[in-house]
């Protein structure tokens, strides 16, 4: 994207003309990461005065990776990533260094990184972390109010009798870190599902979380007799993917500063027609 100035103007004012739908926070982030060039040279100063005839260029967004984590969006308030399968989201008693949160903290060495939600170690997909306390507080409110949208793709064993519906149960975690369906003494868990495809011994589901309890989708799938492939912990007997068949595909939330709806997609990382081999 290029823009040629026609009047005396500051760089930030020019950027607002180039990208009127982008927030000031986003424009300043473009400057910070070196995406703005003036007459072919990187310029990071928002107040830089420009003269008529100068050319402003928005460079392509860098494809940034940190320890196999793809950063798909970042600004002063949030960072959205694609977590790979096999990586912890946050530190545990057994591993405090090799997790997405720890890697991001080391990357953003000049600011805090706040945990908003988690993905299981063997679940891949899109996650958001906050880069300021105010952003964290606002996103936590959205999670509590269920206004954040989280959709997962799950590959499960067998074919479901009902192709669309809602699973509503109560869950509790035992001393061995296994989650079970229980009576109302547990925590309420609600998942909405729809069958997208059926191939041989397997079904592909879209699952939208209303609540976000630990292992919620995995336990719900086990509870209805259709465990997620590769999920030995919760009853799976087949593993055509050689991984857990659960991926956080879609995340949408209101930006904590601007209020704009932000939507992110992460492509499903396995073939749509899995082999029948275990």
N, C-alpha and C positions, 0 to 999 in steps of 0.2 A: 504494500500500500504506500503510495506517495502523495505528497501534498506540497504545493508551491505557494509560499506566502505572498499576499498581495498588499499587505500593510504592516506597519510596525506592530509587533505582538510578542507576548512571551511564549516560550515553548509550551507551557502548560495550557495556555489559551488556545494555541494552535492544535494541540492534541484533542481538546474538547470539540473543536470543529471537525477534526478527522474522525473521531469516534464518539459521537454525541450520546450514544446509548451506554457508554462505559462510565463507571464511577470514577471519581477523582482518585480514590484508593487504587483502582486498577491502573490508571494512567501513571501514577507515581511508581507503581510496581514495575511497569514497562521500563520506566527510566532507570530504576534501581538495578534491574537485571541486564541493562545494556541493549534493549531492543530498539531504542530510538536513535536514529542517525540524522545529523544535520549536515547537509552537503557531503554526505559519505562518511562522516566521522561520528563516533558514539558520543552522545551528549546526555548527561545524567542530571543536570541542574534544571529544575522545573521553572525557575525564574529567569532562565537565560533569554535575553532580549534577541529578537529576530528582526531582520530587515526584509523588505519586499524582495522577492526573487529567490529566497533561500528554499532549498528542497528538504523536506522532512520525510524520512522513510521509516516505516515500521517493519523491522526485521522479523523473520519467521520465529515462532516460539521454539526455543531449544528443546530437544528431546532429552530431558534430564532423567538420569537414573542414579539411584543411591542403593548399593547393595541389592540389586535386582528389584528395587522398588521404583516404579515409574511415577513421577510427579506429573499429574495431568492438569493441575491448576494450582496456582498459589497467588496470594496477595498479602497485604499486611495483616489480615485477620484470620485466614484459613489456608490450609494446604490440603488438597485432595489427591489421594494416591491410589495406585493399583497394587494391592498386597499380593505377592506370589504365594502359591500353595507351599506349605511346609514352614512358613515363617510365622513366629509368634507376633501377635499385635502389640502386646505390652510385656513388661518384665514379669517373671514368675519367681518363686522361691528357688527354682532350679536353673534359671537363666535370666540374668539381668542385663546382658550386653547385646545379645543377638536377637533383636526384635525390632519391629518397625518404629516404635516410639523411641527407642534408644538411638537408632540410626538417624532419625529426624532431629533429635536433640543435638547430636554431634554436628549435623549439617547446619542447623540454625544456631550456631554457637553464641550468637549475640542476643538471643531471646528465648523465652520459655515456649515449650510445646505442650499443649493440654490435650489429654485423652477425652474424646467425646463418646465413642462406642468401640466395640471390639468385633473382630472376626475370629473364629476358631483357627487354630494353627493350620489345619488341613483344608480350610476354606479360602479360596482366592477371591479377589475382587476389589471393589471401590470402597474407600474409607475416607472420612474427613477428620482432621485434627485442627484444633484452634491454635492460633499464634498470639492471642491476647486473652487476658482474663475476661474482658467484657464480651468477646466473641464466644468464649467457652460458656459463660453464663447464659447468653442468648440461645445458643444451640442446645444447651441442656434443657431449657424451657421448651423448645420445639420438640425435643425427644419426649419430654414428659407429657406434652399436649398431643402427641401423635401426629404432628403436622409434617414431620420429616417422612418422606416416602422411601422405603427400602424394599427392592424387589430382587429375588434370587431365582436362579435357574437351578433346578435339582433333577438329576437323573436317578430314578428309583427302580426297584425291582417290581415286575408285574404290571398289571393293568388295574386301574382304580374303577370301582363300580360307578361312582359319581364323578363326573368330569369337571365339576366346579363346586366349590363349597367353602366352608369355614371350619377349622379345627379350633375348638376352645376347650382348654383343660387347665388343671392346676399342676404345677411342677415342683419337685423338691430335689435337692442334690444330696447324695449319701456321702459317707465318710471316704469313699473311694473315688469321689469326683464323678460319679455316674448320676445322670439326671433321670428321674422317673416321673411318670404321670401318677398323681395322687388325688386325694379329695380336696376340699376347700381349705385345708390347713396349709397348702402350698401357695405358690405365687401364680397368679392368673397369666395364662399365655394364650394369645390369639393369633392364628395364622390364616390367611385367605389363600386358597390355591385354585389353579386351573390347569387342566391337562392340555399341553400344547401339541404333543406328538406321542405316538405309540409305535414302537418298532420291536418286533419279536418279543423278547422277554422283558423289555424295558419301556418306561414311560418318562417323558420329559415334562416337568411341571414348571409353571411360574408360581412362586410363592411370595406373597406380599405380607410383611410383618405389620401387625397392629401393635404388638408388644415385642420386646426384644430380650427375652430371657436366654440364659446360657443354654446352648445346644437345642434351642427351641424347635427349629425345623427338623433337625435330626430325630429328636424324640417324637415329634408329631408323626413323622413318616413311619417310624417304627411302630407307633401305637396303632396305626390303621393297617398294619401288615404289609407295608411297602417301604422297607428301609432304603436309604440312599445307598447307591452302589459304592462299594469300598469301605462302608462304615461298619467295620467289624464290632466296634464298641456298642453299636445299637442294632445288631442283628443281621447285618448284610452277609450274604453267602456268595455274592458275585462281585467281581471287580474288573469289568471290561476296560476301564479307563486307566488302571494302575494309579489311581488317586481317588480321593473323596469326590463324589459327583455333586458338589455344591459350590456355586459361584455367585458372589454378590454382583449382580449385573447392573443395577440401576439405583442411583441415589439422588434425591432431590430435596433441597431445603431453601429457606429464605436466607439470603446473605445477612449476617448479623449486623452489618453497618448500613447497607443500602436498602435492605428489605426486598431486593430483587430475587425472584425465584431462580435458583441455580440447579441445573440438571446435568448429571454425568452418567455416562454409559461405559461399561467395560465388556468387551466382546467375550462370549463364552469360549473358553480355551480348549474345548474338546470337539471332536467330530460329532455331527448330529446323528450319525448312524454307527453306534458302537458295535464292536465285534461281540459275538456271543461267547467268545472264549473267556474263561475266568482267569 
